[in-house]
């Protein structure tokens, strides 16, 4: 991400994602301007270890209005107890009444990037919902969708999107 922000050679190409967002917003033609706006808007890049009680250690920041976690916890956690603890850890970053916007894969154990295979935690919808509630959130919206990505790249069956409010 830092390399992309600085436009360094070899950085991951986020343009397909930016183009998709622009398409959702109804303005696919101006994706390059959107990409530049994102680069100018990002002020700081923080490392986060969701396994730690203070995921942003050694920093201590005030709780945020909203936290976005996308395809992170199912890869960072080796088992369900670790996943539940990670959700509790990141809940400390959200103020009461704030929101968690969360995307996690369902029913998968691996994914492949290039020639490398990585493991991911097998989760089902019920386990995700229980862990989010146990971490102090009330689920306001949840949608499960099936993924249509070549099975040669992963064994995931779906994804769970949710928005939850911290109690």
N, C-alpha and C positions, 0 to 999 in steps of 0.2 A: 504494500500500500504506500509506504513512504517513497519507494522508487517511482511509483506511478504519479504521486503528487509532484515529484520533482521532474517528471518527464524523462527519466533516465532510460538509457537503452536496456532492453531485456526485461523491463517491467511488465507485469501482467497486463494484458489488454482488456480494460474494462469497457471498451466501446460497445460491445454487444449488449451489455447490461444497461448502459446509458441510453442506447437506441431503444431498447424495450421499454424503459421508463418513459421516454419521450412519446413512444407510440401509445402507451396507456394514457398519457396526458393529452393525446391528440395532436402532437406536434413533432413527429418523427424527423422532420427536415432539419430542425435546429439542435440536433444532438451534440454537435461539437461545441456550441455555445454553452449548453447545459454542462458538459464535461468541464469546461473552463471555469464556470461558475462554482462547481463543486470544489475544484482545486483551490480557488480563491477563498472559499468559505471555511475550509478545514484549517483550524488554527493550531491544533495540537493533536498528536497521535500518542495514545497511552497504551502501554502494554498491560495486559490483563491476564491473571492466572485464576480461573474460576475455582480451582481446587483450594485456594487459600482463603481463610476467613475474611481478610481484606483483599479482595481480588486486585486492587490497584496499588498494593503496598510497593514501596514505602509511602506513597501519597495517601493523603486523607482528604477527600473532597466532600463537599456537602451533598446530601442525597439529591438525585435528579428527578425531574418531572416524568421522564420517560427513559426506558432502557430498551434497546433493540438487541436481540440475540438471534442470529441467523446461522443455522447449520454449524453450531459451535459445540454445544454441550454433549451431543451424541458422539462427537469425535474426541472431546477432551476427557470424557469419563469412561472408566473401564468397567464399571458395574453400576447397578441401580442405586445402592447406598451412596456412592460417590456422586451420581447424578442428582439425587435428592439434596445432598449437602451443597453441591455447586449451585443449585437453585436458591437455597437458603443464603449462600454467600453473596450471590449477585443481588438478592433482594435487599441487602443492606445498602445498595447503591441507589435505591428508589425510595423517595419520601412517601409517607402515608398519603393515600389518595392518588399517587402517581401510577403510571402504567408500565407494564411489561408487554412488549410486542415480541412474539416468540415464534420461531420456525424451527422445527426439528423433524428429522426423518423418522419413519416408522418401518418396523419389520425388516431391518437390514443389518448386515454384519460387516460389510466392506464397501470400499469405493476405490476406483483406480484413476490416477492422474499420470498421464504419460505412461511410463513403464513401471510405476510404483503403485503397489497396493497398500492401502491403509485400512485399519480396522475402525469400526464404529460400534457403539453400544446398541444392542437390539432393544427397541422400545415399542410398546403398543400404546394405543390411545389412552387406555385406562391408567396405565403407569404414569403417563405424562400429566394427565389431569390431576391425579392424586398428588404427585410431586409439586405441581404448581400451587395447589391448595395448601399443602403442608408447608410451603415456603411463605405463606402469608398473603396469598393473592386470591381474589375472587374472579373467576373467568367470566368475562363479559361477552366474548364472541369466540367461537372455535369452528374451524372448518378442516376437514380431512379430505385430501385429494389423492388420487392415484397418480403416480409419476409415469411419464412416457419418455423415458430416457433409455437408450440401448442397455440391455441387461449385461452386456460385456463390460460396462463401466461400473456397475454396482449390483447389489442384490436387494435394494430397497423397494418396498411395495408402495409406499406412500409418504405423504408429508402432513404434518399437523401444524396449522397456523392458528395462533390464538392471540387475543388481547385480554389482559387481566389487569385488575386494579388492586393495588396494595391496600390491605386493611389498615 
